[in-house]
Amino acid sequence: MSEDPAFDRDFPAPPGAAAALTPLVRRVVADNPGAMTFTGTCTYVVGRGTVAVIDPGPDDGRHMAAILAALAGETVSHILVTHTHKDHSPAARALKAATGARLVGCAPHRAARALAEGESSMIEGANDLDYAPDAAMRDGDAVAGPGWTLTAVETPGHTVNHLAFALPEERALFSGDHVMAWSTTFVGPPDGSMTDYMASLDKVRARDDALHWPGHGGPVREPARFVRALQHHRRQREASILGRLAAGDRTIAEMVPAIYAGLAPGLRGAAALNVFAHLEDLVRRGLATSEGPPTLHGRYGPA
């Protein structure tokens, strides 16, 4: 997908510099590049004069200083958060303290399901457990300022509390980590759910947005086509997992090397969680079996 100009993976934006993207949208990129964050977290400023800030980002004084510099002379009425991973929400507290803005957006962190007996989450440290909004938004809830409106679109999957925010004045959607041009989205139980993620892809594909502004990397310029490609990718991944089950693999540890050939060692844990998310969904749909409830270290078989 990265070779298609609609799915541009090139993102040379320097961290800390405020860039005007459209008449209503500016972006400041945090200096937190990594395997899961690409070149860094994108913080968006919406509006002029009286503005909203989406995803203030990690707890990083340099990034906060860059945001405040971009907001010089303006009033922040709302701070919105797509989800409570530590690369998106922690700076919301400092920004609220500095501006007095109302902190809204997603609900506080919770897992998509309870941990199974003997199971531990590999991504517990990724969650911002101190996030406490003034109000949690639900699907269709909106905040507004001069010339702009931001409406919540519930998009669980990457996390159970994930929201996107629609900007109807520009037919744009701030898609957080649900849809990104640079990479497919990480879905890892128990925080994430592949069943929810696929349903959320159906939901955003049915919208008429002209553009997505993601939480990392550059924009998705043809969202419906791109989301269709994401769905196809996930169905191919399902087919690969079912193929491994048919070949005799019974554990996720056996499947990952065959499905993700050449994967960097540091990403094997994330790949295992993605396969687990697919297996949970396949078992739920009756397309695979598990010995007891699906777990990361469980045994699986063909239906």
BALOBA-1460 file (C-alpha; in Angstrom, 3 decimals):
// residues 303
<rec num="1" residu="m" x="0.000" y="0.000" z="0.000"/>
<rec num="2" residu="s" x="2.886" y="2.383" z="0.663"/>
<rec num="3" residu="e" x="3.626" y="2.720" z="-3.087"/>
<rec num="4" residu="d" x="0.198" y="4.209" z="-3.782"/>
<rec num="5" residu="p" x="0.272" y="8.032" z="-3.648"/>
<rec num="6" residu="a" x="-3.045" y="8.021" z="-1.778"/>
<rec num="7" residu="f" x="-1.348" y="6.049" z="0.992"/>
<rec num="8" residu="d" x="1.722" y="8.267" z="1.324"/>
<rec num="9" residu="r" x="4.233" y="6.888" z="3.829"/>
<rec num="10" residu="d" x="6.677" y="9.734" z="3.307"/>
<rec num="11" residu="f" x="6.472" y="12.075" z="6.288"/>
<rec num="12" residu="p" x="9.405" y="14.479" z="6.599"/>
<rec num="13" residu="a" x="7.759" y="16.835" z="9.121"/>
<rec num="14" residu="p" x="10.348" y="17.880" z="11.744"/>
<rec num="15" residu="p" x="9.410" y="17.520" z="15.414"/>
<rec num="16" residu="g" x="8.389" y="20.655" z="17.287"/>
<rec num="17" residu="a" x="7.576" y="22.815" z="14.278"/>
<rec num="18" residu="a" x="3.957" y="23.966" z="13.944"/>
<rec num="19" residu="a" x="2.745" y="23.342" z="10.400"/>
<rec num="20" residu="a" x="-0.419" y="24.867" z="8.922"/>
<rec num="21" residu="l" x="-2.138" y="22.064" z="7.006"/>
<rec num="22" residu="t" x="-5.511" y="23.592" z="6.097"/>
<rec num="23" residu="p" x="-7.357" y="26.809" z="7.012"/>
<rec num="24" residu="l" x="-8.541" y="25.112" z="10.222"/>
<rec num="25" residu="v" x="-5.825" y="22.560" z="11.066"/>
<rec num="26" residu="r" x="-2.269" y="22.846" z="12.339"/>
<rec num="27" residu="r" x="0.031" y="20.037" z="13.435"/>
<rec num="28" residu="v" x="2.923" y="19.748" z="15.887"/>
<rec num="29" residu="v" x="4.839" y="16.441" z="15.864"/>
<rec num="30" residu="a" x="6.325" y="15.131" z="19.111"/>
<rec num="31" residu="d" x="9.929" y="13.989" z="19.145"/>
<rec num="32" residu="n" x="9.086" y="10.387" z="20.120"/>
<rec num="33" residu="p" x="9.903" y="8.299" z="17.041"/>
<rec num="34" residu="g" x="9.829" y="4.528" z="17.304"/>
<rec num="35" residu="a" x="8.664" y="1.233" z="15.894"/>
<rec num="36" residu="m" x="5.110" y="1.888" z="17.132"/>
<rec num="37" residu="t" x="5.032" y="5.691" z="16.721"/>
<rec num="38" residu="f" x="6.731" y="6.198" z="13.319"/>
<rec num="39" residu="t" x="8.238" y="9.721" z="13.333"/>
<rec num="40" residu="g" x="6.305" y="10.746" z="16.457"/>
<rec num="41" residu="t" x="2.849" y="11.565" z="17.760"/>
<rec num="42" residu="c" x="0.852" y="14.130" z="15.809"/>
<rec num="43" residu="t" x="-0.787" y="16.810" z="17.944"/>
<rec num="44" residu="y" x="-3.434" y="18.798" z="16.066"/>
<rec num="45" residu="v" x="-4.691" y="22.333" z="16.688"/>
<rec num="46" residu="v" x="-8.144" y="23.002" z="15.240"/>
<rec num="47" residu="g" x="-9.449" y="26.508" z="14.628"/>
<rec num="48" residu="r" x="-8.071" y="30.021" z="14.912"/>
<rec num="49" residu="g" x="-8.312" y="32.348" z="17.886"/>
<rec num="50" residu="t" x="-10.340" y="29.966" z="20.023"/>
<rec num="51" residu="v" x="-9.074" y="26.476" z="19.324"/>
<rec num="52" residu="a" x="-9.183" y="22.816" z="20.290"/>
<rec num="53" residu="v" x="-6.114" y="20.611" z="20.702"/>
<rec num="54" residu="i" x="-6.315" y="16.919" z="19.795"/>
<rec num="55" residu="d" x="-3.905" y="14.406" z="21.390"/>
<rec num="56" residu="p" x="-1.386" y="16.607" z="23.261"/>
<rec num="57" residu="g" x="0.961" y="13.634" z="23.234"/>
<rec num="58" residu="p" x="3.552" y="12.205" z="25.616"/>
<rec num="59" residu="d" x="4.750" y="13.664" z="28.898"/>
<rec num="60" residu="d" x="7.557" y="15.668" z="27.276"/>
<rec num="61" residu="g" x="8.380" y="19.231" z="28.280"/>
<rec num="62" residu="r" x="9.857" y="20.041" z="24.873"/>
<rec num="63" residu="h" x="6.687" y="18.998" z="23.100"/>
<rec num="64" residu="m" x="4.542" y="20.951" z="25.542"/>
<rec num="65" residu="a" x="6.672" y="24.045" z="24.942"/>
<rec num="66" residu="a" x="6.219" y="23.620" z="21.179"/>
<rec num="67" residu="i" x="2.436" y="23.317" z="21.554"/>
<rec num="68" residu="l" x="2.226" y="26.410" z="23.755"/>
<rec num="69" residu="a" x="4.411" y="28.359" z="21.322"/>
<rec num="70" residu="a" x="2.047" y="27.419" z="18.478"/>
<rec num="71" residu="l" x="-0.895" y="28.639" z="20.580"/>
<rec num="72" residu="a" x="0.571" y="32.039" z="21.477"/>
<rec num="73" residu="g" x="-2.176" y="34.647" z="21.674"/>
<rec num="74" residu="e" x="-4.977" y="32.125" z="21.296"/>
<rec num="75" residu="t" x="-7.469" y="30.547" z="23.692"/>
<rec num="76" residu="v" x="-7.733" y="26.791" z="24.061"/>
<rec num="77" residu="s" x="-11.347" y="25.919" z="24.790"/>
<rec num="78" residu="h" x="-11.095" y="22.122" z="24.555"/>
<rec num="79" residu="i" x="-8.482" y="19.384" z="24.769"/>
<rec num="80" residu="l" x="-9.563" y="16.156" z="23.075"/>
<rec num="81" residu="v" x="-7.928" y="12.734" z="23.409"/>
<rec num="82" residu="t" x="-8.438" y="9.819" z="21.007"/>
<rec num="83" residu="h" x="-7.220" y="7.097" z="23.390"/>
<rec num="84" residu="t" x="-5.157" y="6.627" z="26.512"/>
<rec num="85" residu="h" x="-1.839" y="5.259" z="25.299"/>
<rec num="86" residu="k" x="1.118" y="7.113" z="26.779"/>
<rec num="87" residu="d" x="2.146" y="8.590" z="23.445"/>
<rec num="88" residu="h" x="-1.218" y="10.388" z="23.120"/>
<rec num="89" residu="s" x="-2.768" y="11.494" z="26.413"/>
<rec num="90" residu="p" x="-0.333" y="12.296" z="29.266"/>
<rec num="91" residu="a" x="0.456" y="15.851" z="28.126"/>
<rec num="92" residu="a" x="-3.246" y="16.666" z="28.357"/>
<rec num="93" residu="r" x="-2.813" y="17.280" z="32.090"/>
<rec num="94" residu="a" x="-0.038" y="19.843" z="31.607"/>
<rec num="95" residu="l" x="-1.898" y="21.545" z="28.779"/>
<rec num="96" residu="k" x="-5.062" y="21.776" z="30.885"/>
<rec num="97" residu="a" x="-3.066" y="23.275" z="33.758"/>
<rec num="98" residu="a" x="-1.431" y="25.812" z="31.420"/>
<rec num="99" residu="t" x="-4.578" y="26.877" z="29.562"/>
<rec num="100" residu="g" x="-7.592" y="26.091" z="31.752"/>
<rec num="101" residu="a" x="-9.189" y="24.282" z="28.810"/>
<rec num="102" residu="r" x="-11.819" y="21.602" z="29.276"/>
<rec num="103" residu="l" x="-10.411" y="18.083" z="28.889"/>
<rec num="104" residu="v" x="-12.809" y="15.850" z="26.960"/>
<rec num="105" residu="g" x="-12.589" y="12.939" z="24.534"/>
<rec num="106" residu="c" x="-12.241" y="9.251" z="25.245"/>
<rec num="107" residu="a" x="-13.192" y="7.546" z="28.494"/>
<rec num="108" residu="p" x="-10.466" y="6.485" z="30.950"/>
<rec num="109" residu="h" x="-8.525" y="3.335" z="30.161"/>
<rec num="110" residu="r" x="-10.094" y="-0.080" z="30.531"/>
<rec num="111" residu="a" x="-9.378" y="-3.377" z="28.826"/>
<rec num="112" residu="a" x="-11.660" y="-4.783" z="26.160"/>
<rec num="113" residu="r" x="-12.031" y="-7.873" z="28.331"/>
<rec num="114" residu="a" x="-10.742" y="-9.174" z="31.636"/>
<rec num="115" residu="l" x="-7.429" y="-11.002" z="31.717"/>
<rec num="116" residu="a" x="-7.861" y="-14.759" z="31.533"/>
<rec num="117" residu="e" x="-6.462" y="-16.913" z="34.347"/>
<rec num="118" residu="g" x="-2.683" y="-17.027" z="34.115"/>
<rec num="119" residu="e" x="-2.620" y="-14.384" z="31.404"/>
<rec num="120" residu="s" x="-0.729" y="-11.110" z="31.625"/>
<rec num="121" residu="s" x="-0.904" y="-8.102" z="29.347"/>
<rec num="122" residu="m" x="2.297" y="-7.328" z="27.448"/>
<rec num="123" residu="i" x="1.145" y="-3.750" z="26.933"/>
<rec num="124" residu="e" x="0.127" y="-2.719" z="30.451"/>
<rec num="125" residu="g" x="2.919" y="-0.144" z="30.553"/>
<rec num="126" residu="a" x="1.601" y="1.559" z="27.433"/>
<rec num="127" residu="n" x="-1.526" y="2.845" z="29.176"/>
<rec num="128" residu="d" x="-1.984" y="6.252" z="30.797"/>
<rec num="129" residu="l" x="-3.813" y="5.244" z="33.960"/>
<rec num="130" residu="d" x="-3.835" y="8.822" z="35.312"/>
<rec num="131" residu="y" x="-5.965" y="10.232" z="32.506"/>
<rec num="132" residu="a" x="-9.161" y="11.725" z="33.946"/>
<rec num="133" residu="p" x="-11.294" y="13.786" z="31.555"/>
<rec num="134" residu="d" x="-13.746" y="16.448" z="32.636"/>
<rec num="135" residu="a" x="-16.242" y="14.595" z="30.436"/>
<rec num="136" residu="a" x="-16.059" y="11.459" z="28.318"/>
<rec num="137" residu="m" x="-17.541" y="11.804" z="24.858"/>
<rec num="138" residu="r" x="-19.764" y="9.190" z="23.244"/>
<rec num="139" residu="d" x="-20.615" y="8.603" z="19.630"/>
<rec num="140" residu="g" x="-22.175" y="11.765" z="18.190"/>
<rec num="141" residu="d" x="-21.178" y="14.076" z="21.047"/>
<rec num="142" residu="a" x="-19.681" y="17.336" z="19.809"/>
<rec num="143" residu="v" x="-17.740" y="20.378" z="20.931"/>
<rec num="144" residu="a" x="-17.495" y="23.562" z="18.896"/>
<rec num="145" residu="g" x="-15.732" y="26.879" z="18.522"/>
<rec num="146" residu="p" x="-15.690" y="29.731" z="16.005"/>
<rec num="147" residu="g" x="-15.949" y="28.083" z="12.583"/>
<rec num="148" residu="w" x="-15.256" y="24.532" z="13.747"/>
<rec num="149" residu="t" x="-17.038" y="21.516" z="15.179"/>
<rec num="150" residu="l" x="-15.528" y="18.270" z="16.424"/>
<rec num="151" residu="t" x="-17.851" y="15.274" z="16.683"/>
<rec num="152" residu="a" x="-16.889" y="12.026" z="18.394"/>
<rec num="153" residu="v" x="-16.923" y="8.838" z="16.332"/>
<rec num="154" residu="e" x="-16.524" y="5.727" z="18.473"/>
<rec num="155" residu="t" x="-13.881" y="3.491" z="16.878"/>
<rec num="156" residu="p" x="-12.950" y="0.739" z="19.361"/>
<rec num="157" residu="g" x="-10.430" y="-1.882" z="18.332"/>
<rec num="158" residu="h" x="-6.925" y="-0.519" z="18.837"/>
<rec num="159" residu="t" x="-8.193" y="0.178" z="22.339"/>
<rec num="160" residu="v" x="-11.689" y="-0.233" z="23.713"/>
<rec num="161" residu="n" x="-11.961" y="3.517" z="24.434"/>
<rec num="162" residu="h" x="-10.686" y="4.757" z="21.061"/>
<rec num="163" residu="l" x="-12.440" y="7.749" z="19.496"/>
<rec num="164" residu="a" x="-11.965" y="9.543" z="16.208"/>
<rec num="165" residu="f" x="-13.124" y="13.141" z="15.749"/>
<rec num="166" residu="a" x="-14.923" y="14.427" z="12.673"/>
<rec num="167" residu="l" x="-14.397" y="17.991" z="11.455"/>
<rec num="168" residu="p" x="-17.385" y="18.468" z="9.120"/>
<rec num="169" residu="e" x="-16.285" y="21.934" z="7.998"/>
<rec num="170" residu="e" x="-13.422" y="20.272" z="6.115"/>
<rec num="171" residu="r" x="-14.852" y="16.740" z="5.695"/>
<rec num="172" residu="a" x="-11.927" y="15.490" z="7.727"/>
<rec num="173" residu="l" x="-11.560" y="12.818" z="10.401"/>
<rec num="174" residu="f" x="-8.866" y="12.823" z="13.079"/>
<rec num="175" residu="s" x="-8.435" y="9.055" z="13.087"/>
<rec num="176" residu="g" x="-5.975" y="8.584" z="15.964"/>
<rec num="177" residu="d" x="-4.390" y="5.139" z="15.735"/>
<rec num="178" residu="h" x="-7.438" y="3.549" z="14.100"/>
<rec num="179" residu="v" x="-6.402" y="4.387" z="10.514"/>
<rec num="180" residu="m" x="-2.850" y="5.453" z="9.647"/>
<rec num="181" residu="a" x="-1.138" y="5.759" z="6.270"/>
<rec num="182" residu="w" x="2.307" y="4.645" z="7.415"/>
<rec num="183" residu="s" x="1.344" y="1.291" z="8.936"/>
<rec num="184" residu="t" x="-1.438" y="-1.073" z="9.830"/>
<rec num="185" residu="t" x="-2.874" y="-0.578" z="13.312"/>
<rec num="186" residu="f" x="-1.653" y="-2.627" z="16.262"/>
<rec num="187" residu="v" x="-4.471" y="-4.588" z="17.889"/>
<rec num="188" residu="g" x="-3.402" y="-6.404" z="21.056"/>
<rec num="189" residu="p" x="-5.672" y="-8.118" z="23.591"/>
<rec num="190" residu="p" x="-6.841" y="-7.582" z="26.236"/>
<rec num="191" residu="d" x="-6.755" y="-3.831" z="25.527"/>
<rec num="192" residu="g" x="-7.645" y="-4.259" z="21.874"/>
<rec num="193" residu="s" x="-10.201" y="-6.383" z="20.057"/>
<rec num="194" residu="m" x="-10.021" y="-7.518" z="16.432"/>
<rec num="195" residu="t" x="-13.790" y="-7.998" z="16.341"/>
<rec num="196" residu="d" x="-14.304" y="-4.379" z="17.400"/>
<rec num="197" residu="y" x="-11.536" y="-3.141" z="15.105"/>
<rec num="198" residu="m" x="-13.043" y="-4.709" z="11.987"/>
<rec num="199" residu="a" x="-16.479" y="-3.327" z="12.854"/>
<rec num="200" residu="s" x="-14.939" y="0.130" z="13.317"/>
<rec num="201" residu="l" x="-13.292" y="-0.120" z="9.891"/>
<rec num="202" residu="d" x="-16.725" y="-0.810" z="8.406"/>
<rec num="203" residu="k" x="-18.025" y="2.245" z="10.239"/>
<rec num="204" residu="v" x="-15.420" y="4.714" z="8.991"/>
<rec num="205" residu="r" x="-15.448" y="3.277" z="5.472"/>
<rec num="206" residu="a" x="-19.168" y="4.122" z="5.267"/>
<rec num="207" residu="r" x="-18.452" y="7.790" z="6.013"/>
<rec num="208" residu="d" x="-17.904" y="10.428" z="3.312"/>
<rec num="209" residu="d" x="-14.720" y="11.949" z="4.747"/>
<rec num="210" residu="a" x="-12.322" y="13.401" z="2.192"/>
<rec num="211" residu="l" x="-9.265" y="13.131" z="4.430"/>
<rec num="212" residu="h" x="-7.993" y="11.417" z="7.565"/>
<rec num="213" residu="w" x="-5.475" y="13.052" z="9.894"/>
<rec num="214" residu="p" x="-3.902" y="10.149" z="11.831"/>
<rec num="215" residu="g" x="-2.112" y="10.000" z="15.165"/>
<rec num="216" residu="h" x="1.201" y="9.234" z="13.460"/>
<rec num="217" residu="g" x="2.454" y="10.075" z="9.985"/>
<rec num="218" residu="g" x="0.888" y="11.876" z="7.083"/>
<rec num="219" residu="p" x="-2.719" y="12.060" z="5.929"/>
<rec num="220" residu="v" x="-4.831" y="9.396" z="4.282"/>
<rec num="221" residu="r" x="-6.089" y="11.168" z="1.187"/>
<rec num="222" residu="e" x="-8.653" y="8.657" z="-0.090"/>
<rec num="223" residu="p" x="-10.045" y="7.179" z="3.109"/>
<rec num="224" residu="a" x="-12.684" y="4.811" z="1.709"/>
<rec num="225" residu="r" x="-10.217" y="3.201" z="-0.690"/>
<rec num="226" residu="f" x="-7.533" y="3.003" z="1.967"/>
<rec num="227" residu="v" x="-9.824" y="1.443" z="4.562"/>
<rec num="228" residu="r" x="-10.932" y="-1.121" z="1.996"/>
<rec num="229" residu="a" x="-7.245" y="-2.008" z="1.529"/>
<rec num="230" residu="l" x="-6.822" y="-2.319" z="5.310"/>
<rec num="231" residu="q" x="-9.770" y="-4.701" z="5.460"/>
<rec num="232" residu="h" x="-8.296" y="-6.775" z="2.652"/>
<rec num="233" residu="h" x="-4.965" y="-6.921" z="4.486"/>
<rec num="234" residu="r" x="-6.665" y="-8.208" z="7.619"/>
<rec num="235" residu="r" x="-8.552" y="-10.889" z="5.682"/>
<rec num="236" residu="q" x="-5.249" y="-11.981" z="4.162"/>
<rec num="237" residu="r" x="-3.784" y="-12.223" z="7.658"/>
<rec num="238" residu="e" x="-6.765" y="-14.360" z="8.699"/>
<rec num="239" residu="a" x="-6.120" y="-16.643" z="5.738"/>
<rec num="240" residu="s" x="-2.456" y="-16.977" z="6.725"/>
<rec num="241" residu="i" x="-3.408" y="-17.951" z="10.287"/>
<rec num="242" residu="l" x="-5.973" y="-20.484" z="9.079"/>
<rec num="243" residu="g" x="-3.337" y="-21.845" z="6.720"/>
<rec num="244" residu="r" x="-0.904" y="-22.347" z="9.600"/>
<rec num="245" residu="l" x="-3.601" y="-24.143" z="11.594"/>
<rec num="246" residu="a" x="-4.277" y="-26.422" z="8.612"/>
<rec num="247" residu="a" x="-0.518" y="-27.084" z="8.349"/>
<rec num="248" residu="g" x="-0.424" y="-28.276" z="11.951"/>
<rec num="249" residu="d" x="0.664" y="-25.235" z="13.955"/>
<rec num="250" residu="r" x="-1.104" y="-25.158" z="17.290"/>
<rec num="251" residu="t" x="0.464" y="-22.224" z="19.136"/>
<rec num="252" residu="i" x="1.011" y="-18.570" z="18.355"/>
<rec num="253" residu="a" x="4.739" y="-19.047" z="18.948"/>
<rec num="254" residu="e" x="4.771" y="-21.533" z="16.066"/>
<rec num="255" residu="m" x="2.770" y="-19.294" z="13.745"/>
<rec num="256" residu="v" x="4.575" y="-15.976" z="14.117"/>
<rec num="257" residu="p" x="7.894" y="-16.908" z="12.399"/>
<rec num="258" residu="a" x="6.037" y="-18.361" z="9.412"/>
<rec num="259" residu="i" x="3.547" y="-15.510" z="9.062"/>
<rec num="260" residu="y" x="6.015" y="-12.668" z="9.718"/>
<rec num="261" residu="a" x="9.119" y="-13.815" z="7.863"/>
<rec num="262" residu="g" x="12.114" y="-11.563" z="8.529"/>
<rec num="263" residu="l" x="10.428" y="-9.678" z="11.374"/>
<rec num="264" residu="a" x="12.754" y="-7.703" z="13.636"/>
<rec num="265" residu="p" x="13.151" y="-9.484" z="17.005"/>
<rec num="266" residu="g" x="11.880" y="-6.449" z="18.900"/>
<rec num="267" residu="l" x="8.511" y="-6.662" z="17.128"/>
<rec num="268" residu="r" x="7.821" y="-10.338" z="17.768"/>
<rec num="269" residu="g" x="5.783" y="-9.629" z="20.907"/>
<rec num="270" residu="a" x="3.550" y="-7.179" z="19.035"/>
<rec num="271" residu="a" x="3.163" y="-9.652" z="16.168"/>
<rec num="272" residu="a" x="2.158" y="-12.389" z="18.619"/>
<rec num="273" residu="l" x="-0.520" y="-10.138" z="20.104"/>
<rec num="274" residu="n" x="-1.844" y="-9.310" z="16.640"/>
<rec num="275" residu="v" x="-2.108" y="-13.015" z="15.810"/>
<rec num="276" residu="f" x="-3.806" y="-13.561" z="19.169"/>
<rec num="277" residu="a" x="-6.332" y="-10.837" z="18.354"/>
<rec num="278" residu="h" x="-7.132" y="-12.544" z="15.064"/>
<rec num="279" residu="l" x="-7.447" y="-15.937" z="16.752"/>
<rec num="280" residu="e" x="-9.855" y="-14.562" z="19.359"/>
<rec num="281" residu="d" x="-12.003" y="-13.268" z="16.514"/>
<rec num="282" residu="l" x="-11.714" y="-16.477" z="14.458"/>
<rec num="283" residu="v" x="-12.714" y="-18.613" z="17.443"/>
<rec num="284" residu="r" x="-15.653" y="-16.326" z="18.167"/>
<rec num="285" residu="r" x="-16.793" y="-16.693" z="14.544"/>
<rec num="286" residu="g" x="-16.434" y="-20.473" z="14.594"/>
<rec num="287" residu="l" x="-13.593" y="-20.508" z="12.049"/>
<rec num="288" residu="a" x="-10.984" y="-21.854" z="14.502"/>
<rec num="289" residu="t" x="-11.009" y="-23.754" z="17.789"/>
<rec num="290" residu="s" x="-9.160" y="-23.323" z="21.061"/>
<rec num="291" residu="e" x="-8.456" y="-25.573" z="24.017"/>
<rec num="292" residu="g" x="-10.344" y="-23.586" z="26.625"/>
<rec num="293" residu="p" x="-10.760" y="-19.812" z="26.326"/>
<rec num="294" residu="p" x="-8.357" y="-18.211" z="23.807"/>
<rec num="295" residu="t" x="-5.129" y="-17.044" z="25.447"/>
<rec num="296" residu="l" x="-1.791" y="-15.809" z="24.176"/>
<rec num="297" residu="h" x="-0.114" y="-19.103" z="25.100"/>
<rec num="298" residu="g" x="-3.078" y="-21.373" z="24.361"/>
<rec num="299" residu="r" x="-3.480" y="-24.125" z="21.793"/>
<rec num="300" residu="y" x="-5.576" y="-23.705" z="18.679"/>
<rec num="301" residu="g" x="-6.863" y="-25.826" z="15.840"/>
<rec num="302" residu="p" x="-8.899" y="-25.688" z="12.649"/>
<rec num="303" residu="a" x="-12.673" y="-25.628" z="12.888"/>
